[in-house]
């Protein structure tokens, strides 16, 4: 078949796109085992995935002793925010962190994402009763946070990531929703510390957390160990991939 000059240009451009587009890793193969009282019978990168705490556990999230036990006030203070930040609280639950964070971003917005409508109903009720205008609830799925691409500056997940039944798919959704250079803050109970009074599968080590975030394309920035029981790991979405795409277009 003879190709005219325009066809040559089209093919060359197509080949350039194929070569230059970032490689997105295929979804890893999950390992499956028999479920037990703690886990769902599914492993990801060597970690057993725990059961989800349902909306019936809402009272535990709001317990009076939580701030003193976990220094939740310090956690909110240490989130790298500005007054204009657009933030996603993934696994928002009752909105325990959603509303304090909303106060820190008076000109921004907080998207409270959860897969349980019962939890979102609690947040919507609180939003109305408190007259808060910069919080929006979003119903997610086990694979998607349902936020537009490049729409938020920061995502934070407090003691929920270890329960994701599809951590790779959810992680890619979070990656896509972050703006280039945006940050992911992952807070998990310290898996290295046997003194932390939390079930084994509801804790994570720094090594495991960094392994899983690296598999998604995130770059580790730093780990804060200023909280009594949890690690606070900060990751960034690199600019490089988007810059390559911009040059092609």
C-alpha positions as a Markdown table, in Angstrom:
| # | Residue | x | y | z |
|---|---|---|---|---|
| 1 | Unk | 0.0 | 0.0 | 0.0 |
| 2 | Unk | 1.3 | 3.4 | -1.0 |
| 3 | Unk | 1.3 | 6.1 | 1.7 |
| 4 | Unk | 1.1 | 9.8 | 1.0 |
| 5 | Unk | 3.0 | 12.4 | 2.9 |
| 6 | Unk | 0.1 | 13.2 | 5.3 |
| 7 | Unk | -0.2 | 9.5 | 6.1 |
| 8 | Unk | 3.5 | 9.4 | 7.0 |
| 9 | Unk | 3.1 | 12.4 | 9.3 |
| 10 | Unk | 0.1 | 10.7 | 11.0 |
| 11 | Unk | 2.0 | 7.5 | 11.5 |
| 12 | Unk | 5.0 | 9.2 | 12.9 |
| 13 | Unk | 2.9 | 11.2 | 15.4 |
| 14 | Unk | 1.2 | 8.0 | 16.4 |
| 15 | Unk | 4.5 | 6.2 | 17.0 |
| 16 | Unk | 5.7 | 9.2 | 19.0 |
| 17 | Unk | 2.7 | 9.0 | 21.2 |
| 18 | Unk | 3.2 | 5.3 | 21.8 |
| 19 | Unk | 6.8 | 5.8 | 22.7 |
| 20 | Unk | 6.3 | 8.9 | 24.9 |
| 21 | Unk | 3.1 | 8.1 | 26.7 |
| 22 | Unk | 3.8 | 7.0 | 30.3 |
| 23 | Unk | 3.6 | 3.3 | 31.0 |
| 24 | Unk | 0.7 | 2.5 | 33.3 |
| 25 | Unk | 1.3 | -0.8 | 35.1 |
| 26 | Unk | -1.3 | -3.5 | 34.7 |
| 27 | Unk | -3.4 | -4.2 | 37.7 |
| 28 | Unk | -1.3 | -6.5 | 39.9 |
| 29 | Unk | -2.6 | -10.0 | 40.5 |
| 30 | Unk | -4.1 | -10.3 | 43.9 |
| 31 | Unk | -3.5 | -13.4 | 46.0 |
| 32 | Unk | -6.5 | -15.1 | 47.5 |
| 33 | Unk | -6.6 | -17.2 | 50.7 |
| 34 | Unk | -9.3 | -18.4 | 53.0 |
| 35 | Unk | -11.0 | -15.5 | 54.8 |
| 36 | Unk | -10.6 | -15.3 | 58.6 |
| 37 | Unk | -11.9 | -13.1 | 61.4 |
| 38 | Unk | -9.5 | -10.2 | 60.5 |
| 39 | Unk | -9.0 | -10.5 | 56.8 |
| 40 | Unk | -11.2 | -10.8 | 53.6 |
| 41 | Unk | -9.0 | -13.6 | 52.2 |
| 42 | Unk | -7.2 | -11.3 | 49.7 |
| 43 | Unk | -3.5 | -10.2 | 49.7 |
| 44 | Unk | -1.9 | -7.2 | 47.9 |
| 45 | Unk | 1.9 | -6.9 | 47.6 |
| 46 | Unk | 2.3 | -9.3 | 50.5 |
| 47 | Unk | -0.3 | -7.6 | 52.8 |
| 48 | Unk | -3.5 | -9.2 | 53.9 |
| 49 | Unk | -6.5 | -6.8 | 53.5 |
| 50 | Unk | -8.6 | -6.3 | 56.5 |
| 51 | Unk | -12.4 | -6.2 | 56.9 |
| 52 | Unk | -14.1 | -2.9 | 56.5 |
| 53 | Unk | -15.5 | -1.2 | 59.6 |
| 54 | Unk | -19.1 | -0.5 | 58.7 |
| 55 | Unk | -21.3 | 2.5 | 59.6 |
| 56 | Unk | -22.3 | 0.7 | 62.8 |
| 57 | Unk | -18.9 | 1.7 | 64.0 |
| 58 | Unk | -19.6 | 5.4 | 63.7 |
| 59 | Unk | -19.7 | 5.9 | 67.5 |
| 60 | Unk | -16.1 | 4.6 | 67.8 |
| 61 | Unk | -14.9 | 7.2 | 65.3 |
| 62 | Unk | -16.5 | 9.9 | 67.4 |
| 63 | Unk | -15.4 | 8.7 | 70.8 |
| 64 | Unk | -14.5 | 11.4 | 73.3 |
| 65 | Unk | -11.1 | 10.0 | 74.0 |
| 66 | Unk | -9.9 | 10.0 | 70.4 |
| 67 | Unk | -8.2 | 13.4 | 70.4 |
| 68 | Unk | -6.2 | 12.6 | 73.5 |
| 69 | Unk | -5.3 | 9.1 | 72.3 |
| 70 | Unk | -4.3 | 10.0 | 68.7 |
| 71 | Unk | -3.7 | 13.8 | 68.8 |
| 72 | Unk | -6.1 | 14.2 | 66.0 |
| 73 | Unk | -5.8 | 18.0 | 66.4 |
| 74 | Unk | -2.1 | 17.8 | 65.6 |
| 75 | Unk | -2.8 | 15.6 | 62.6 |
| 76 | Unk | -5.1 | 18.3 | 61.1 |
| 77 | Unk | -2.5 | 21.0 | 61.9 |
| 78 | Unk | 0.2 | 19.1 | 60.1 |
| 79 | Unk | -1.7 | 18.6 | 56.8 |
| 80 | Unk | 0.1 | 20.7 | 54.2 |
| 81 | Unk | -2.8 | 23.0 | 53.3 |
| 82 | Unk | -3.4 | 26.6 | 52.2 |
| 83 | Unk | -6.6 | 28.5 | 52.6 |
| 84 | Unk | -7.5 | 27.8 | 49.0 |
| 85 | Unk | -6.7 | 24.1 | 48.9 |
| 86 | Unk | -9.1 | 21.6 | 47.3 |
| 87 | Unk | -9.0 | 18.5 | 49.5 |
| 88 | Unk | -10.3 | 15.0 | 49.4 |
| 89 | Unk | -11.0 | 13.1 | 52.6 |
| 90 | Unk | -11.1 | 9.5 | 51.4 |
| 91 | Unk | -13.0 | 7.1 | 53.7 |
| 92 | Unk | -14.4 | 10.2 | 55.4 |
| 93 | Unk | -16.8 | 8.2 | 57.7 |
| 94 | Unk | -18.7 | 10.6 | 60.0 |
| 95 | Unk | -16.7 | 13.6 | 58.9 |
| 96 | Unk | -14.5 | 13.6 | 62.0 |
| 97 | Unk | -11.6 | 15.1 | 60.0 |
| 98 | Unk | -13.7 | 16.6 | 57.2 |
| 99 | Unk | -15.0 | 19.6 | 59.2 |
| 100 | Unk | -11.8 | 20.6 | 61.0 |
| 101 | Unk | -10.0 | 20.5 | 57.6 |
| 102 | Unk | -12.8 | 22.6 | 56.1 |
| 103 | Unk | -12.0 | 25.3 | 58.7 |
| 104 | Unk | -8.4 | 25.3 | 57.4 |
| 105 | Unk | -9.5 | 25.9 | 53.8 |
| 106 | Unk | -12.1 | 28.7 | 54.1 |
| 107 | Unk | -11.6 | 29.6 | 50.4 |
| 108 | Unk | -11.2 | 26.0 | 49.3 |
| 109 | Unk | -13.3 | 22.9 | 49.4 |
| 110 | Unk | -13.3 | 19.5 | 51.0 |
| 111 | Unk | -14.7 | 16.5 | 49.2 |
| 112 | Unk | -15.9 | 13.9 | 51.8 |
| 113 | Unk | -15.6 | 10.5 | 49.9 |
| 114 | Unk | -17.0 | 7.3 | 51.3 |
| 115 | Unk | -18.5 | 4.1 | 49.9 |
| 116 | Unk | -21.3 | 4.0 | 52.5 |
| 117 | Unk | -24.2 | 6.3 | 51.9 |
| 118 | Unk | -25.1 | 6.0 | 55.6 |
| 119 | Unk | -21.8 | 7.7 | 56.5 |
| 120 | Unk | -22.4 | 10.5 | 53.9 |
| 121 | Unk | -25.9 | 11.0 | 55.3 |
| 122 | Unk | -24.3 | 11.8 | 58.7 |
| 123 | Unk | -21.9 | 14.3 | 57.1 |
| 124 | Unk | -24.7 | 16.0 | 55.1 |
| 125 | Unk | -26.7 | 16.3 | 58.3 |
| 126 | Unk | -23.8 | 17.9 | 60.1 |
| 127 | Unk | -23.1 | 20.2 | 57.2 |
| 128 | Unk | -26.6 | 21.5 | 57.2 |
| 129 | Unk | -26.8 | 21.8 | 61.0 |
| 130 | Unk | -23.5 | 23.6 | 61.2 |
| 131 | Unk | -24.0 | 25.8 | 58.2 |
| 132 | Unk | -20.8 | 24.6 | 56.5 |
| 133 | Unk | -20.7 | 25.6 | 52.8 |
| 134 | Unk | -17.3 | 24.2 | 51.6 |
| 135 | Unk | -17.9 | 20.5 | 52.2 |
| 136 | Unk | -19.3 | 18.2 | 49.5 |
| 137 | Unk | -20.1 | 14.6 | 49.9 |
| 138 | Unk | -19.2 | 12.1 | 47.2 |
| 139 | Unk | -20.3 | 8.5 | 47.0 |
| 140 | Unk | -17.4 | 6.3 | 45.8 |
| 141 | Unk | -17.1 | 2.7 | 44.9 |
| 142 | Unk | -14.6 | 0.0 | 46.0 |
| 143 | Unk | -12.5 | 1.0 | 42.9 |
| 144 | Unk | -13.2 | 4.7 | 42.3 |
| 145 | Unk | -13.3 | 7.9 | 44.4 |
| 146 | Unk | -15.4 | 9.5 | 41.7 |
| 147 | Unk | -13.6 | 12.8 | 41.5 |
| 148 | Unk | -12.6 | 14.4 | 38.2 |
| 149 | Unk | -9.0 | 14.1 | 36.9 |
| 150 | Unk | -6.5 | 16.7 | 38.3 |
| 151 | Unk | -9.2 | 18.3 | 40.5 |
| 152 | Unk | -7.7 | 18.3 | 44.0 |
| 153 | Unk | -4.5 | 19.6 | 45.6 |
| 154 | Unk | -4.4 | 17.1 | 48.5 |
| 155 | Unk | -5.8 | 13.8 | 49.4 |
| 156 | Unk | -5.7 | 12.4 | 52.9 |
| 157 | Unk | -6.7 | 9.0 | 54.2 |
| 158 | Unk | -6.9 | 8.3 | 57.9 |
| 159 | Unk | -6.9 | 4.7 | 59.1 |
| 160 | Unk | -8.9 | 3.5 | 56.1 |
| 161 | Unk | -6.5 | 2.6 | 53.3 |
| 162 | Unk | -5.7 | -0.9 | 54.8 |
| 163 | Unk | -9.4 | -1.7 | 54.4 |
| 164 | Unk | -9.6 | -1.0 | 50.7 |
| 165 | Unk | -10.7 | -4.2 | 49.0 |
| 166 | Unk | -9.2 | -3.0 | 45.7 |
| 167 | Unk | -6.2 | -0.9 | 46.8 |
| 168 | Unk | -4.5 | -0.7 | 43.4 |
| 169 | Unk | -7.6 | 0.4 | 41.5 |
| 170 | Unk | -8.5 | 2.9 | 44.3 |
| 171 | Unk | -4.9 | 4.1 | 44.3 |
| 172 | Unk | -4.9 | 4.8 | 40.6 |
| 173 | Unk | -8.2 | 6.7 | 41.0 |
| 174 | Unk | -6.6 | 8.9 | 43.7 |
| 175 | Unk | -3.5 | 9.4 | 41.6 |
| 176 | Unk | -5.6 | 10.6 | 38.6 |
| 177 | Unk | -7.7 | 12.9 | 40.8 |
| 178 | Unk | -4.7 | 14.8 | 42.1 |
| 179 | Unk | -3.2 | 17.7 | 40.3 |
| 180 | Unk | 0.4 | 17.4 | 39.1 |
| 181 | Unk | 2.5 | 18.0 | 42.2 |
| 182 | Unk | -0.4 | 17.3 | 44.4 |
| 183 | Unk | 0.1 | 15.4 | 47.7 |
| 184 | Unk | -1.3 | 12.3 | 49.2 |
| 185 | Unk | -1.1 | 12.0 | 53.0 |
| 186 | Unk | -1.5 | 8.5 | 54.3 |
| 187 | Unk | -2.1 | 8.0 | 58.0 |
| 188 | Unk | -2.0 | 4.5 | 59.4 |
| 189 | Unk | -1.4 | 2.9 | 62.8 |
| 190 | Unk | 2.2 | 1.9 | 63.2 |
| 191 | Unk | 2.6 | -1.8 | 62.2 |
| 192 | Unk | 6.1 | -1.9 | 63.6 |
| 193 | Unk | 4.9 | -1.1 | 67.1 |
| 194 | Unk | 3.3 | -4.0 | 69.0 |
| 195 | Unk | 2.3 | -1.6 | 71.8 |
| 196 | Unk | -0.2 | 0.2 | 69.5 |
| 197 | Unk | -3.5 | -1.4 | 70.7 |
| 198 | Unk | -5.0 | -2.1 | 67.2 |
| 199 | Unk | -5.6 | -5.4 | 65.4 |
| 200 | Unk | -2.7 | -6.5 | 63.3 |
| 201 | Unk | -4.4 | -6.1 | 59.9 |
| 202 | Unk | -5.5 | -2.6 | 60.8 |
| 203 | Unk | -1.9 | -1.4 | 61.0 |
| 204 | Unk | 0.7 | -0.8 | 58.3 |
| 205 | Unk | 4.5 | -0.5 | 58.4 |
| 206 | Unk | 6.3 | 2.4 | 56.6 |
| 207 | Unk | 8.1 | -0.1 | 54.4 |
| 208 | Unk | 4.8 | -1.6 | 53.2 |
| 209 | Unk | 3.1 | 1.7 | 52.8 |
| 210 | Unk | 5.9 | 3.1 | 50.6 |
| 211 | Unk | 6.0 | -0.1 | 48.6 |
| 212 | Unk | 2.3 | 0.2 | 47.7 |
| 213 | Unk | 2.4 | 3.9 | 47.0 |
| 214 | Unk | 5.4 | 3.5 | 44.7 |
| 215 | Unk | 3.5 | 0.8 | 42.8 |
| 216 | Unk | 0.9 | 3.5 | 42.0 |
| 217 | Unk | 3.5 | 6.1 | 40.7 |
| 218 | Unk | 3.7 | 8.2 | 43.9 |
| 219 | Unk | 7.0 | 9.6 | 45.1 |
| 220 | Unk | 7.7 | 9.5 | 48.8 |
| 221 | Unk | 8.4 | 12.9 | 50.3 |
| 222 | Unk | 8.7 | 12.3 | 54.1 |
| 223 | Unk | 7.3 | 10.4 | 57.1 |
| 224 | Unk | 6.2 | 12.2 | 60.2 |
| 225 | Unk | 6.2 | 10.3 | 63.5 |
| 226 | Unk | 4.8 | 13.1 | 65.7 |
| 227 | Unk | 1.5 | 11.3 | 66.4 |
| 228 | Unk | 1.3 | 8.9 | 69.4 |
| 229 | Unk | 0.1 | 5.9 | 67.5 |
| 230 | Unk | 0.3 | 6.6 | 63.7 |
| 231 | Unk | 2.7 | 7.2 | 60.9 |
| 232 | Unk | 1.9 | 10.2 | 58.7 |
| 233 | Unk | 3.4 | 9.6 | 55.3 |
| 234 | Unk | 3.5 | 12.3 | 52.6 |
| 235 | Unk | 3.7 | 11.4 | 48.9 |
| 236 | Unk | 3.6 | 13.6 | 45.8 |
| 237 | Unk | 2.2 | 13.0 | 42.3 |
| 238 | Unk | 5.2 | 13.8 | 40.0 |
| 239 | Unk | 5.1 | 16.5 | 37.3 |
| 240 | Unk | 7.2 | 14.6 | 34.9 |
| 241 | Unk | 4.5 | 12.4 | 33.3 |
| 242 | Unk | 2.2 | 15.3 | 32.6 |
| 243 | Unk | 5.0 | 17.4 | 31.2 |
| 244 | Unk | 5.7 | 14.7 | 28.7 |
| 245 | Unk | 2.1 | 14.6 | 27.6 |
| 246 | Unk | 2.0 | 18.4 | 27.3 |
| 247 | Unk | 5.0 | 18.4 | 25.0 |
| 248 | Unk | 3.4 | 15.8 | 22.7 |
| 249 | Unk | 0.1 | 17.7 | 22.4 |
